[in-house]
Amino acid sequence: MPTPTDSTGTGRSSAAAGDRAVDTAERLLLLLHYSIDWDNTWIGEERHRKAYWDDVLVSRVRVASYRSATLDEWWSTASSLLDATAPRHSDRRRELAELLREPPLPVLSILQTSLPALLLRVRIITEAVSAERKARNR
């Protein structure tokens, strides 16, 4: 039944679906980032970090989003292009399996149209996690 702010009856569910797609895309990008073998790839070298965030990650995620019809295909393509492995921890593997079951078209659309904003948030999160780890290890 339509609400006063939603005369079509679809606005709120569309907004909720959009928020869910954004959340799914962001979580997939975080899992992808943390699945890269930082110790054994050129990307792991500090001098390449800017190129990773500004060029490599953007271009490879974008290629994967346009080449894929499903999130399984997207993950396979993106992880292959970035030499990422499956998540090492079982809880992250379960999370990935759940995320890959989400409706693919809204998530792929978000990855195609909002990638810079998504990656900015992912970068902020990963830098905060890294700073916290460094502070704990002091």
ROFI-398583 format. One line per field, with one value per residue: residue number from 1; residue in one letter; x, y, z of N, C-alpha, C, CB in turn. Coordinates in steps of 0.1 Angstrom, whole numbers, plus 2048, in hexadecimal, padded with zeros to 3 digits. Glycine has a CB too. Example, Ala and Ser with C-alpha at 12.3 -4.5 7.8 and 13.67 -1.06 7.14 Angstrom:
2
k = c(1 / 2)
r = c(A / S)
n_u = c(884 / 880)
n_v = c(7C7 / 7EA)
n_w = c(84E / 847)
ca_u = c(87B / 889)
ca_v = c(7D3 / 7F5)
ca_w = c(84E / 847)
c_u = c(884 / 881)
c_v = c(7DF / 800)
c_w = c(84E / 84F)
cb_u = c(871 / 88D)
cb_v = c(7D3 / 7FA)
cb_w = c(85A / 839)
This chain:
138
k = c(1 / 2 / 3 / 4 / 5 / 6 / 7 / 8 / 9 / 10 / 11 / 12 / 13 / 14 / 15 / 16 / 17 / 18 / 19 / 20 / 21 / 22 / 23 / 24 / 25 / 26 / 27 / 28 / 29 / 30 / 31 / 32 / 33 / 34 / 35 / 36 / 37 / 38 / 39 / 40 / 41 / 42 / 43 / 44 / 45 / 46 / 47 / 48 / 49 / 50 / 51 / 52 / 53 / 54 / 55 / 56 / 57 / 58 / 59 / 60 / 61 / 62 / 63 / 64 / 65 / 66 / 67 / 68 / 69 / 70 / 71 / 72 / 73 / 74 / 75 / 76 / 77 / 78 / 79 / 80 / 81 / 82 / 83 / 84 / 85 / 86 / 87 / 88 / 89 / 90 / 91 / 92 / 93 / 94 / 95 / 96 / 97 / 98 / 99 / 100 / 101 / 102 / 103 / 104 / 105 / 106 / 107 / 108 / 109 / 110 / 111 / 112 / 113 / 114 / 115 / 116 / 117 / 118 / 119 / 120 / 121 / 122 / 123 / 124 / 125 / 126 / 127 / 128 / 129 / 130 / 131 / 132 / 133 / 134 / 135 / 136 / 137 / 138)
r = c(M / P / T / P / T / D / S / T / G / T / G / R / S / S / A / A / A / G / D / R / A / V / D / T / A / E / R / L / L / L / L / L / H / Y / S / I / D / W / D / N / T / W / I / G / E / E / R / H / R / K / A / Y / W / D / D / V / L / V / S / R / V / R / V / A / S / Y / R / S / A / T / L / D / E / W / W / S / T / A / S / S / L / L / D / A / T / A / P / R / H / S / D / R / R / R / E / L / A / E / L / L / R / E / P / P / L / P / V / L / S / I / L / Q / T / S / L / P / A / L / L / L / R / V / R / I / I / T / E / A / V / S / A / E / R / K / A / R / N / R)
n_u = c(808 / 806 / 818 / 814 / 82B / 832 / 825 / 824 / 828 / 840 / 857 / 864 / 86B / 87C / 890 / 89A / 8A3 / 8B6 / 8C8 / 8D0 / 8DD / 8F3 / 8FF / 906 / 917 / 92C / 935 / 93D / 953 / 964 / 969 / 976 / 98D / 99A / 9A0 / 9B5 / 9D6 / 9EB / A06 / A14 / A11 / A15 / A05 / A05 / A1B / A25 / A2A / A1A / A00 / 9F0 / 9EB / 9DD / 9C5 / 9BB / 9BC / 9C0 / 9AE / 995 / 993 / 993 / 97E / 969 / 96A / 964 / 94A / 93C / 93F / 931 / 915 / 90B / 910 / 921 / 931 / 93B / 94B / 95E / 96A / 974 / 985 / 997 / 9A3 / 9B0 / 9C1 / 9B7 / 9AE / 998 / 986 / 998 / 98F / 975 / 95C / 95C / 95C / 943 / 933 / 939 / 92E / 913 / 90F / 913 / 8FB / 8E9 / 8D1 / 8DE / 8DD / 8D6 / 8ED / 903 / 8FD / 900 / 91C / 925 / 91C / 922 / 93B / 954 / 94B / 944 / 95D / 96C / 960 / 966 / 982 / 986 / 97C / 98E / 9A7 / 9A2 / 9A0 / 9B9 / 9C9 / 9BF / 9C8 / 9E4 / 9E7 / 9E0 / 9F5 / A0A)
n_v = c(7F4 / 816 / 831 / 852 / 860 / 852 / 84D / 83A / 821 / 814 / 822 / 821 / 807 / 805 / 817 / 80A / 7F2 / 7FE / 808 / 7F0 / 7E4 / 7F6 / 7F2 / 7D7 / 7D8 / 7E7 / 7D7 / 7C1 / 7CC / 7D2 / 7B8 / 7AE / 7BF / 7B8 / 79E / 79D / 793 / 7A2 / 79F / 792 / 79D / 7B7 / 7CC / 7CE / 7DD / 7FB / 811 / 80E / 811 / 828 / 827 / 80F / 816 / 82C / 825 / 808 / 7F8 / 805 / 802 / 7E7 / 7DD / 7EA / 7DF / 7C5 / 7C8 / 7D0 / 7BA / 7A5 / 792 / 787 / 788 / 774 / 770 / 78A / 78B / 776 / 780 / 79A / 792 / 782 / 794 / 7A4 / 793 / 788 / 773 / 75A / 765 / 762 / 75C / 749 / 755 / 76C / 75F / 753 / 76B / 776 / 762 / 765 / 780 / 77D / 772 / 785 / 79A / 79F / 7B4 / 7CF / 7D3 / 7D0 / 7E6 / 7FB / 7F8 / 7FF / 81A / 829 / 825 / 835 / 842 / 82D / 820 / 834 / 834 / 819 / 81B / 82E / 81F / 809 / 816 / 820 / 808 / 7FE / 811 / 80E / 7F4 / 7F8 / 809 / 7F8 / 7E6 / 7F3)
n_w = c(800 / 7F7 / 807 / 816 / 80D / 7F8 / 7DD / 7C9 / 7D4 / 7D3 / 7D9 / 7F3 / 7F6 / 7E0 / 7E8 / 7FE / 7F2 / 7E2 / 7F6 / 801 / 7EB / 7E8 / 801 / 7FE / 7E8 / 7F3 / 808 / 7F9 / 7EB / 801 / 80A / 7F3 / 7F2 / 80A / 804 / 7F4 / 7EE / 800 / 808 / 7F4 / 7DB / 7C1 / 7C7 / 7E2 / 7EA / 7F8 / 7E8 / 7D2 / 7DB / 7D7 / 7BB / 7BB / 7C9 / 7BA / 79F / 797 / 7A7 / 7A2 / 786 / 781 / 791 / 784 / 76A / 770 / 779 / 762 / 752 / 75D / 765 / 77C / 7A0 / 7A8 / 791 / 78F / 7A7 / 7A1 / 78A / 793 / 7A9 / 79C / 78A / 79D / 7AA / 7C1 / 7DD / 7EA / 807 / 825 / 83F / 84E / 856 / 845 / 82D / 82E / 82F / 816 / 805 / 80B / 803 / 7E8 / 7E0 / 7DE / 7CC / 7AC / 798 / 7A3 / 7B3 / 7A1 / 791 / 7A3 / 7A8 / 78E / 78B / 7A2 / 7AB / 7B2 / 7CA / 7DB / 7DD / 7EA / 803 / 80B / 80B / 820 / 835 / 835 / 83A / 853 / 862 / 85E / 86B / 885 / 88A / 889 / 89F / 8B4 / 8B3 / 8BD)
ca_u = c(800 / 80E / 819 / 813 / 837 / 835 / 818 / 825 / 829 / 84D / 862 / 86B / 872 / 887 / 89A / 89F / 8AA / 8C2 / 8D1 / 8D5 / 8E7 / 8FE / 906 / 90B / 923 / 937 / 93A / 945 / 95F / 96C / 96E / 980 / 999 / 9A0 / 9A3 / 9C1 / 9E2 / 9F4 / A14 / A1A / A0E / A1B / 9FC / A08 / A26 / A1F / A2C / A0F / 9F3 / 9E8 / 9E7 / 9D3 / 9B8 / 9B7 / 9BB / 9BF / 9A2 / 98A / 991 / 990 / 970 / 960 / 96A / 95C / 93B / 936 / 941 / 92B / 906 / 908 / 91A / 92C / 93A / 943 / 956 / 968 / 972 / 97C / 98F / 9A1 / 9AB / 9B8 / 9C9 / 9B2 / 9AA / 98C / 989 / 99F / 987 / 968 / 951 / 95C / 957 / 934 / 92D / 93A / 924 / 906 / 90E / 912 / 8ED / 8E0 / 8CD / 8EA / 8DC / 8D8 / 8FB / 90B / 8FA / 907 / 92A / 928 / 919 / 926 / 948 / 95D / 946 / 946 / 96C / 970 / 95C / 96E / 990 / 985 / 97B / 99B / 9B1 / 99F / 9A3 / 9C8 / 9CE / 9BC / 9D1 / 9F1 / 9E6 / 9DF / A02 / A15)
ca_v = c(800 / 822 / 83A / 85F / 865 / 848 / 84A / 82E / 815 / 80E / 82A / 81D / 7FA / 808 / 81D / 7FF / 7EA / 805 / 808 / 7E2 / 7E2 / 7FE / 7EB / 7CB / 7DC / 7EC / 7CB / 7B9 / 7D3 / 7D0 / 7AA / 7AD / 7C6 / 7B0 / 791 / 79F / 78E / 7AE / 79C / 78B / 7A4 / 7C4 / 7D6 / 7CF / 7E6 / 808 / 81B / 80B / 812 / 833 / 822 / 805 / 81C / 835 / 81F / 7FA / 7F3 / 80B / 7FD / 7D8 / 7DB / 7EF / 7D5 / 7B9 / 7CC / 7D0 / 7AD / 79B / 792 / 783 / 78B / 76A / 774 / 796 / 787 / 76E / 789 / 7A4 / 78C / 77D / 7A0 / 7AA / 789 / 786 / 765 / 759 / 769 / 758 / 759 / 742 / 75F / 774 / 757 / 752 / 778 / 777 / 759 / 76C / 78C / 779 / 76E / 791 / 79D / 7A5 / 7C0 / 7DB / 7D4 / 7D3 / 7F3 / 804 / 7F7 / 806 / 828 / 830 / 81F / 83E / 845 / 820 / 81E / 83E / 82F / 80E / 820 / 834 / 814 / 801 / 81E / 820 / 7FB / 7FD / 81A / 808 / 7E9 / 7FD / 80E / 7ED / 7DF / 7FC)
ca_w = c(800 / 7F7 / 812 / 811 / 806 / 7EE / 7D6 / 7C0 / 7DC / 7D0 / 7DD / 7FF / 7F4 / 7D7 / 7EF / 806 / 7E9 / 7DE / 801 / 802 / 7E0 / 7EC / 80C / 7F9 / 7E0 / 7FC / 80F / 7F0 / 7E9 / 80D / 80A / 7E8 / 7F7 / 815 / 7FE / 7EC / 7F5 / 801 / 80A / 7E8 / 7CE / 7C0 / 7CD / 7F0 / 7EC / 7FC / 7DD / 7C8 / 7E1 / 7D0 / 7AE / 7BE / 7CC / 7B0 / 791 / 796 / 7AD / 79B / 778 / 781 / 796 / 77A / 760 / 775 / 77B / 755 / 74C / 765 / 766 / 789 / 7A9 / 7A7 / 786 / 793 / 7B0 / 79A / 781 / 79A / 7B1 / 793 / 785 / 7A8 / 7B0 / 7CF / 7E0 / 7F2 / 814 / 82D / 84B / 84B / 857 / 839 / 821 / 82F / 82B / 807 / 7FF / 80D / 7FA / 7DA / 7DD / 7DD / 7BE / 7A5 / 78F / 7AA / 7B8 / 796 / 78D / 7AD / 7A5 / 782 / 78C / 7AF / 7B0 / 7BA / 7D8 / 7E2 / 7E0 / 7F4 / 810 / 80D / 80E / 82D / 83F / 836 / 840 / 862 / 867 / 85E / 876 / 892 / 88C / 88C / 8AD / 8BD / 8B3 / 8C3)
c_u = c(809 / 80D / 817 / 81F / 83A / 829 / 818 / 825 / 837 / 859 / 86A / 872 / 87D / 893 / 8A1 / 8A8 / 8B7 / 8CD / 8D8 / 8E0 / 8F4 / 906 / 90D / 918 / 92F / 93D / 942 / 952 / 969 / 972 / 978 / 98D / 9A1 / 9A4 / 9B0 / 9CD / 9EC / A02 / A1B / A16 / A14 / A12 / 9FF / A13 / A20 / A20 / A21 / A01 / 9EA / 9E3 / 9DC / 9C5 / 9B3 / 9B5 / 9B7 / 9B1 / 996 / 988 / 98D / 982 / 966 / 95F / 962 / 94D / 935 / 936 / 938 / 91B / 902 / 913 / 925 / 936 / 942 / 94E / 961 / 970 / 97A / 987 / 99A / 9AA / 9B4 / 9C0 / 9C4 / 9AE / 99D / 98F / 98F / 997 / 979 / 95C / 950 / 958 / 948 / 92D / 92E / 92F / 916 / 904 / 90C / 904 / 8E4 / 8DC / 8D9 / 8E8 / 8DD / 8E6 / 904 / 909 / 901 / 916 / 92E / 926 / 91F / 933 / 951 / 958 / 948 / 954 / 971 / 96C / 964 / 97C / 990 / 985 / 988 / 9A6 / 9AF / 9A3 / 9B2 / 9CE / 9CB / 9C5 / 9DF / 9F2 / 9E7 / 9ED / A0D / A18)
c_v = c(80C / 82A / 848 / 865 / 85C / 845 / 83E / 821 / 80E / 816 / 825 / 810 / 7FC / 80E / 812 / 7F6 / 7F0 / 806 / 7FA / 7E0 / 7EA / 7F7 / 7DE / 7CE / 7DF / 7E0 / 7C2 / 7BF / 7D1 / 7C2 / 7A8 / 7B3 / 7BD / 7A2 / 791 / 79A / 79A / 7AB / 797 / 791 / 7B2 / 7CF / 7D8 / 7D9 / 7F4 / 812 / 819 / 80E / 81D / 82E / 817 / 80C / 825 / 82F / 810 / 7F4 / 7F8 / 804 / 7EE / 7D5 / 7DF / 7E5 / 7C9 / 7BC / 7CC / 7C2 / 7A2 / 79D / 78E / 788 / 781 / 76D / 780 / 793 / 780 / 777 / 793 / 79D / 787 / 789 / 7A6 / 7A0 / 787 / 777 / 765 / 75F / 75E / 753 / 753 / 74C / 768 / 76C / 755 / 75F / 779 / 76E / 75F / 778 / 788 / 774 / 779 / 793 / 7A5 / 7B2 / 7CD / 7DD / 7D7 / 7E1 / 7FE / 804 / 7FF / 815 / 830 / 82B / 829 / 840 / 838 / 81E / 828 / 839 / 822 / 812 / 826 / 829 / 80C / 809 / 81F / 813 / 7F9 / 805 / 814 / 7FC / 7ED / 802 / 803 / 7E6 / 7E7 / 7F8)
c_w = c(800 / 804 / 80D / 80A / 7FA / 7E6 / 7CD / 7C7 / 7DA / 7D6 / 7E9 / 7FD / 7EA / 7DE / 7F8 / 7FE / 7E5 / 7E9 / 803 / 7F8 / 7E3 / 7F7 / 807 / 7F1 / 7E9 / 803 / 806 / 7ED / 7F5 / 80D / 7FF / 7ED / 801 / 810 / 7F6 / 7F5 / 7F6 / 803 / 7FE / 7DB / 7CD / 7C6 / 7DC / 7F4 / 7EE / 7F0 / 7D3 / 7CE / 7DA / 7C3 / 7B0 / 7C0 / 7C1 / 7A2 / 791 / 79B / 7A5 / 78D / 778 / 787 / 78B / 76F / 764 / 776 / 76D / 74E / 752 / 765 / 774 / 793 / 7AA / 79C / 789 / 79D / 7A9 / 791 / 789 / 7A2 / 7A8 / 78E / 790 / 7AF / 7BF / 7D0 / 7E7 / 800 / 81D / 83A / 847 / 84C / 84B / 82D / 822 / 82B / 81C / 801 / 800 / 804 / 7EC / 7D6 / 7DC / 7CE / 7B7 / 79E / 797 / 7AF / 7AD / 791 / 796 / 7AA / 798 / 783 / 798 / 7B4 / 7B7 / 7C8 / 7E0 / 7E6 / 7EA / 802 / 814 / 812 / 81C / 838 / 840 / 83C / 84F / 868 / 868 / 869 / 883 / 895 / 890 / 89B / 8B7 / 8BE / 8B9 / 8D1)
cb_u = c(7F6 / 80A / 826 / 810 / 842 / 83C / 814 / 831 / 81E / 84F / 85D / 861 / 868 / 882 / 895 / 894 / 8A2 / 8BF / 8CA / 8CA / 8E1 / 8FB / 8FC / 901 / 91F / 931 / 92F / 93D / 95D / 964 / 962 / 97A / 996 / 997 / 998 / 9C4 / 9E9 / 9EF / A15 / A17 / 9FE / A1D / 9EE / A0C / A30 / A27 / A39 / A10 / 9F5 / 9F1 / 9F2 / 9D7 / 9BA / 9C1 / 9C8 / 9CA / 9A1 / 98D / 99E / 99B / 96E / 965 / 979 / 961 / 93A / 93D / 94F / 930 / 900 / 906 / 914 / 925 / 932 / 939 / 950 / 961 / 968 / 972 / 989 / 99B / 9A1 / 9AF / 9D8 / 9A6 / 9B5 / 986 / 97C / 9AC / 986 / 966 / 952 / 96A / 95E / 930 / 935 / 948 / 924 / 904 / 91A / 91C / 8E9 / 8E8 / 8C0 / 8EF / 8CF / 8CF / 8FF / 909 / 8EB / 904 / 92F / 91E / 90A / 91B / 94F / 95E / 938 / 941 / 974 / 969 / 94D / 96F / 995 / 979 / 970 / 99F / 9B1 / 990 / 99D / 9CE / 9C7 / 9AD / 9D2 / 9F5 / 9DA / 9D5 / A05 / A11)
cb_v = c(800 / 82B / 838 / 868 / 866 / 83C / 857 / 82F / 80C / 80B / 838 / 81C / 7EF / 811 / 828 / 7F7 / 7E6 / 813 / 80C / 7D8 / 7E7 / 80C / 7E7 / 7C3 / 7E7 / 7F6 / 7C3 / 7B7 / 7E2 / 7D3 / 7A0 / 7B4 / 7D3 / 7AF / 78B / 7AD / 781 / 7B6 / 791 / 77D / 7A4 / 7C7 / 7D1 / 7C2 / 7E6 / 80D / 819 / 7FD / 816 / 840 / 81B / 7FD / 825 / 840 / 821 / 7F3 / 7F7 / 81A / 7FF / 7D1 / 7E3 / 7FD / 7D0 / 7B5 / 7D9 / 7DA / 7A8 / 79C / 788 / 773 / 78E / 75C / 776 / 7A0 / 77F / 763 / 791 / 7AB / 780 / 776 / 7AA / 7B1 / 78B / 78F / 75E / 74A / 76F / 75E / 765 / 737 / 767 / 77A / 749 / 74F / 783 / 772 / 74B / 770 / 794 / 76E / 764 / 79E / 7A6 / 79B / 7C0 / 7DC / 7C7 / 7C9 / 7F6 / 800 / 7E9 / 801 / 82A / 82E / 819 / 84B / 84A / 815 / 81E / 84B / 82B / 804 / 82A / 83D / 80A / 7FC / 82C / 823 / 7EF / 801 / 828 / 803 / 7E0 / 808 / 817 / 7E3 / 7DB / 80A)
cb_w = c(80C / 7EB / 81B / 81D / 810 / 7F4 / 7CE / 7B7 / 7D7 / 7C2 / 7E0 / 80B / 7EE / 7CC / 7F8 / 80E / 7DD / 7DA / 80E / 802 / 7D3 / 7F0 / 817 / 7F0 / 7D6 / 806 / 816 / 7E2 / 7E6 / 81A / 808 / 7DC / 7FD / 821 / 7F6 / 7E7 / 7EE / 80C / 815 / 7E8 / 7CC / 7B1 / 7CB / 7F5 / 7E0 / 808 / 7D7 / 7C3 / 7F0 / 7CE / 7A6 / 7CB / 7D9 / 7AE / 78A / 79D / 7BC / 799 / 770 / 78A / 7A3 / 774 / 75C / 783 / 782 / 74C / 74C / 774 / 75C / 78A / 7B7 / 7A5 / 779 / 79A / 7BC / 791 / 778 / 7A4 / 7B9 / 787 / 781 / 7B1 / 7B0 / 7D1 / 7E8 / 7F3 / 81B / 832 / 854 / 854 / 864 / 837 / 822 / 83D / 832 / 803 / 806 / 81C / 7FC / 7D7 / 7E8 / 7E2 / 7BD / 79C / 788 / 7B6 / 7BF / 78B / 78D / 7BB / 7A4 / 777 / 78B / 7B9 / 7A4 / 7B2 / 7D7 / 7DA / 7D3 / 7F1 / 810 / 801 / 804 / 82E / 83A / 828 / 83A / 864 / 85E / 850 / 875 / 892 / 87F / 883 / 8AF / 8B9 / 8A5 / 8C2)
